[in-house]
Amino acid sequence: MAFILALDFGGTKLAAATVNIGSRKWLGYERRLSPVSADASTDLEIMRSLIYSLLEDTKPAAIGVSFGGPVDASTGTVRLSHHVAGWENIPLKGLLEDEFGVPVGVDNDANIAALGEHRFGAGQGYDSLFYITVSTGVGGGWILNGQPWRGADGMAGEIGHIVVDPAGPVCLCGKRGCVERLASGPYMAQNAREILENVDAEASRRVPQRRGGLRDGEVLRGLVGDDLTLLTGQLVAEAAAAGDDLAKEVLHKAAWALGVGIGNVANLMNPQRFVLGGGVTKAGEDFWQVVREVARETALPEVDFEIVAAVLGDDAPLWGAVAIAHLQIEDL
């Protein structure tokens, strides 16, 4: 039976899987962490070992690839990786087609996840949706009229760099108050850490006050044993769920920023559904409530949309890779 090979080049992990065409159950699945010192050559060699372990002496009908960085989907060329050196202008589609002799589709992870959720997940049955991933960064991918839409230069969907607070903190991109700067996991951790460090600096001048809940940062400090370098977005969410006032404020600001971004995108493009995935979206019902309320307040009352959770989980890039491989076969 014809099958598809799906590949995921993530920032910290590499994964490969095979699936029969029309099936929803993996035939095989391999996953490995990328070494801290990895470069493009290292990742390609690891991925080759995963591929050959899965394929043995068989040949897929097509290969789909999710890549964690900017990609020219029309040529399958990786522009760069923000996490792994050496990926500048690598013709990944061409390399794989030359080696395996089958059609290959390559796109960035947000576009791929949007396609996966449309074909196999929370976007089934919808002609227009915007997928948003909220984890290490904040990115997005469009499905319009049932097809991926990438923009003129493949840069459509960058909701993470919509400015929602012009007076806010500086983002890695150089602008102030981007959605990503307020809502991504690492930045939430940084925001909490900076507040706690300011509290420590002022400790000799004042006594922390209680404000109807746990003292600011009490739970957060307990989770990291007062080593603030260990803070993560996930720990901020855990502390907020446990009643930590400071963590709740940071999480609320993140949800507010994401909600403003979604409401503005709803006004601009009017998709039927927003599908949210990524680790930060597991932050709990309070997070979702703020996102939905702020998005609704930001959007025009006439603009109708839904905000739902992605359903493919950590395998979204691989299922999206399956979907883009399907497109390669359909285009033959």
C-alpha positions in Angstrom: 0.0 0.0 0.0 1.2 3.5 -0.8 2.5 5.5 2.2 3.8 8.9 3.1 7.0 9.9 4.9 6.5 12.9 7.2 9.5 14.8 8.7 9.7 17.5 11.4 12.8 19.7 11.7 12.1 21.4 15.0 14.4 23.8 16.9 15.2 21.2 19.5 13.9 17.9 18.2 13.8 15.9 15.0 11.0 13.5 14.2 10.0 11.2 11.3 7.0 9.1 10.7 5.3 7.0 8.1 1.6 6.6 7.4 -0.5 4.8 4.8 -2.4 7.2 2.6 -5.9 7.6 4.0 -4.9 6.3 7.4 -4.7 8.1 10.8 -2.4 5.7 12.5 1.4 5.9 12.2 3.1 2.9 10.6 6.4 3.9 12.2 7.6 6.8 14.3 11.1 7.9 15.3 12.2 11.0 17.3 15.5 12.3 18.6 16.6 15.5 20.3 18.9 17.7 18.4 22.3 18.2 20.1 22.9 21.6 21.7 25.8 22.2 19.4 24.0 21.0 16.3 24.2 22.7 12.9 22.4 22.0 9.6 24.8 19.1 8.7 24.3 17.5 12.1 20.5 17.7 11.8 20.5 16.3 8.3 22.6 13.3 9.3 20.4 12.6 12.3 17.2 12.9 10.1 18.7 10.6 7.5 19.3 7.9 10.2 15.7 8.3 11.3 14.4 8.0 7.7 16.4 4.9 6.8 15.4 3.3 10.1 11.8 3.7 9.1 12.0 3.0 5.4 14.3 0.0 5.4 14.0 -1.2 1.8 10.6 0.6 1.0 9.9 3.8 -0.8 7.2 6.4 0.1 4.8 7.9 -2.5 5.8 11.4 -1.3 7.6 13.2 1.5 6.3 16.2 3.5 8.5 18.3 5.7 7.8 20.8 8.5 10.7 23.1 9.2 11.0 25.4 12.2 12.1 28.6 10.4 11.4 30.7 7.3 11.0 28.6 4.1 10.4 29.5 0.5 7.6 27.0 0.0 7.6 27.5 -3.8 11.1 26.1 -4.1 11.4 24.2 -0.8 14.4 26.2 0.2 15.1 26.9 3.9 16.0 30.5 4.4 17.4 30.1 7.9 16.8 28.7 11.3 16.6 30.9 14.4 17.8 28.0 16.5 20.3 26.0 14.5 23.3 27.4 12.6 24.1 26.6 9.0 20.6 26.4 7.5 20.9 29.6 5.4 19.5 29.0 1.9 19.6 25.2 2.0 17.6 23.6 -0.9 15.9 21.0 1.4 13.3 19.9 -1.1 15.9 19.4 -3.8 18.2 17.4 -1.5 15.4 15.0 -0.5 14.1 14.6 -4.0 17.5 13.8 -5.3 18.1 11.3 -2.6 14.7 9.5 -2.5 13.3 10.1 -6.0 9.8 11.1 -4.9 7.9 14.4 -4.7 8.7 16.5 -1.7 6.8 19.4 -0.1 8.5 21.7 2.4 7.0 24.6 4.4 7.5 26.3 7.8 6.0 24.8 10.9 3.2 27.3 11.4 1.9 26.9 7.8 2.3 23.2 8.0 0.4 23.0 11.3 -2.4 25.1 9.8 -2.7 22.6 6.9 -2.6 19.7 9.3 -5.4 21.1 11.5 -7.4 21.8 8.4 -7.1 18.3 7.0 -7.0 16.2 10.2 -7.8 18.4 13.2 -9.9 21.3 14.5 -10.2 22.9 11.1 -12.0 20.1 9.4 -15.0 21.3 7.4 -13.9 25.0 7.5 -12.8 26.9 4.4 -11.0 29.7 6.3 -9.0 29.4 9.4 -6.0 31.0 11.1 -3.7 28.7 13.1 -1.7 30.3 15.8 1.1 28.5 17.7 2.0 30.0 21.1 5.2 28.5 22.6 8.8 29.5 22.2 7.6 32.1 19.7 4.2 33.1 18.3 3.5 32.4 14.7 0.6 31.7 12.4 -0.5 30.0 9.3 -3.5 30.7 7.0 -6.0 28.5 5.2 -8.1 30.6 2.8 -10.7 29.0 0.5 -9.5 25.6 1.6 -5.9 26.3 0.5 -2.7 27.4 2.2 -2.1 31.1 1.8 1.5 32.3 2.4 1.5 35.9 1.1 3.7 37.4 -1.6 7.0 36.4 0.0 5.8 33.6 2.3 5.6 35.8 5.3 1.8 35.9 5.9 0.7 34.9 9.4 3.3 36.7 11.5 0.8 37.6 14.3 3.6 37.4 16.8 5.0 40.7 15.5 1.7 42.6 15.5 2.4 45.5 17.9 -0.3 45.6 20.6 1.6 47.8 23.2 3.8 50.5 21.5 5.2 51.5 24.9 5.9 47.8 25.9 9.2 45.9 26.2 11.5 45.5 23.2 11.1 42.3 21.2 13.9 40.3 19.6 12.6 41.8 16.3 13.5 45.3 17.5 9.9 46.6 17.9 8.2 47.2 21.2 5.1 45.4 22.6 4.7 42.7 20.0 2.3 39.8 20.7 5.3 37.5 20.9 7.1 39.7 23.4 4.2 39.5 25.8 2.7 36.1 25.1 5.5 33.6 24.3 6.7 31.2 26.9 10.3 32.4 27.2 9.2 36.1 27.3 6.6 35.4 30.0 9.3 33.8 32.1 11.6 36.8 31.4 8.8 39.2 32.4 8.2 37.4 35.7 11.9 37.2 36.4 12.4 40.9 35.9 9.5 41.7 38.2 10.9 39.4 40.9 14.4 40.9 40.5 12.9 44.4 41.0 11.0 43.1 44.1 14.3 41.8 45.5 16.0 45.1 44.8 13.4 47.0 46.7 13.1 44.5 49.5 15.2 46.6 51.9 12.8 49.5 51.4 9.4 47.8 51.7 7.6 44.7 52.8 5.7 42.8 50.0 2.0 43.2 50.5 -0.7 40.6 50.0 -3.4 41.4 47.6 -6.1 38.9 48.2 -4.1 35.9 47.2 -0.6 34.5 47.6 2.2 37.1 48.0 3.7 38.1 44.7 6.0 35.5 43.4 5.7 33.2 46.4 4.7 30.1 44.4 7.1 31.0 41.5 10.1 31.2 43.9 9.1 27.9 45.4 8.9 26.2 42.0 12.5 27.2 41.2 14.1 27.2 44.6 14.8 31.0 44.3 16.9 30.3 41.2 15.1 32.7 38.9 17.1 31.5 35.9 15.1 28.3 36.0 11.8 30.1 35.3 9.8 29.0 32.2 6.5 29.9 30.7 5.1 26.6 31.9 6.1 27.3 35.5 4.5 30.8 35.3 1.2 29.0 34.2 1.5 26.5 37.0 2.1 29.2 39.6 -0.9 31.2 38.3 -3.1 28.2 38.6 -1.9 27.9 42.2 -2.9 31.4 43.0 0.3 33.4 42.7 -0.7 37.0 42.0 2.4 37.9 40.1 2.2 34.9 37.8 -1.5 35.6 37.2 -0.7 39.2 36.2 2.0 38.0 33.7 -0.3 35.3 32.3 -3.2 37.8 32.0 -1.0 40.2 30.1 0.0 37.4 27.7 -3.6 36.4 27.1 -4.6 40.1 26.7 -1.9 40.6 24.0 -2.9 37.5 22.2 -6.6 38.5 22.3 -5.9 42.0 20.9 -3.9 40.4 18.1 -6.7 37.9 17.3 -9.4 40.6 17.4 -7.4 42.8 14.9 -6.8 39.8 12.6 -10.5 39.0 12.8 -11.3 42.5 11.6 -8.8 42.4 8.8 -9.4 38.9 7.4 -12.6 37.6 8.9 -11.7 33.8 9.1 -14.3 31.4 10.4 -12.0 29.9 13.0 -8.9 30.6 15.0 -7.1 27.4 16.0 -4.6 27.8 18.9 -1.8 25.4 19.6 1.5 25.3 21.4 2.5 24.9 25.0 1.3 28.2 26.3 -2.3 27.4 25.3 -2.2 24.7 28.0 -2.1 27.4 30.6 -5.7 26.8 31.8 -9.2 28.1 31.5 -8.5 31.6 32.8 -6.0 32.1 30.0 -8.6 31.0 27.4 -11.3 33.1 28.9 -9.2 36.3 28.7 -8.1 35.6 25.2 -11.7 35.1 24.0 -13.1 38.1 25.9 -10.4 40.5 24.7 -10.6 39.2 21.1 -14.3 39.7 21.2 -14.0 43.2 22.6 -11.3 44.1 20.0 -13.2 42.8 17.0 -16.1 44.6 15.5 -19.4 43.2 16.8 -20.5 42.2 13.3 -17.4 40.0 12.8 -18.2 36.4 13.7 -15.5 33.9 14.6 -14.6 31.0 16.9 -11.4 30.5 19.0 -10.7 26.8 19.6 -7.9 24.6 20.7 -5.8 22.7 18.3 -6.3 18.9 18.5 -3.2 17.4 16.9 -0.9 18.2 19.8 2.8 17.6 19.6 2.3 15.7 16.3 0.8 18.7 14.5 4.0 19.3 12.4 4.1 15.6 11.4 0.4 15.5 10.4 0.8 18.8 8.6 3.8 17.2 6.8 1.4 14.4 5.8 -1.0 17.0 4.5 1.6 18.8 2.3 2.8 15.4 1.0 -0.8 14.7 -0.1 -0.8 18.0 -2.0 2.3 16.9 -3.9 0.6 13.7 -5.0 -2.6 15.5 -5.9 -0.6 18.0 -8.1 1.0 15.2 -10.1 
